Amino acid sequence: MFSIYELADEENHLIMEASNNYGQFFNLAKDTVDYSWKFVGPIQDNAYVFNAFLTQASKSLSLALLSIVRHHLTQTYQLLRNAIESISLACYSLHKPEENNYVRFDPDSEKLLDKPKVKVKAYKWLNESYPKHSKHLEKIKSEFINKMFAHSNLIDAVTSVKYSDSNTHNSVFDDIKPLTLKMMLVSLSNLTIMMVELVGEVLKDYPLAKLKVGFDEQIQHFRAINMSQFKTINADPSYPRHGKY
């Protein structure tokens, strides 16, 4: 168990040691997440909804990376779910940039309220217009994150408990094997590349913002390293054959 201050110190230690502990796997994840913040150049004034959702996606990816190296499994995947939803809405907002597609004014509360059906419309549009990326993102969200991490379950809960010498040790930190954590980093890199690549494809059709020079080359560079990392981990006989995305 940790006090809140001890927890902050331990988490900071885990972050500062991540590059030493996980090497190329952490470094690529960090580089791809960093790139998600800066691959888009000037954004038109009428695309502020796009900017808001893109920022939310990058924020969730950044926090997911921190959650991985801090050994917080459920938090990681809840953030990745938010990132997928945010990037889907960011892309849709290039097609439908007006704010009234996403919120409505409630005269009773005098507040803006979310339009819940907009995500359904966004997913439908993405599936029709960009099926390759859409189907992959939907598979990650519905078949992996939603089934395993959207709600509390024992499989997830036991990762925070250790049993030894008839004693129980409870912890804020999940017990994640180093090789599994490396695969989580490789998978985060892959997901980030895919999300950034999707935005790039949509911007080519709806140029409300400009991609930075060298975008295609950077994506190819990231993807080549990412595929090499997948092969490295898959070649390890101790890695379980499940949980990839």
PyMOL commands that set and color helices and strands:
alter all, ss='L'
color gray80, all
select helices_A, chain A and resi 4-16+18-36+45-69+73-95+99-101+118-129+131-149+154-160+178-205+215-234
alter helices_A, ss='H'
color red, helices_A
select strands_A, chain A and resi 40-43+103-106+111-114+161-164+167-170+209-211
alter strands_A, ss='S'
color yellow, strands_A
deselect
rebuild
show_as cartoon
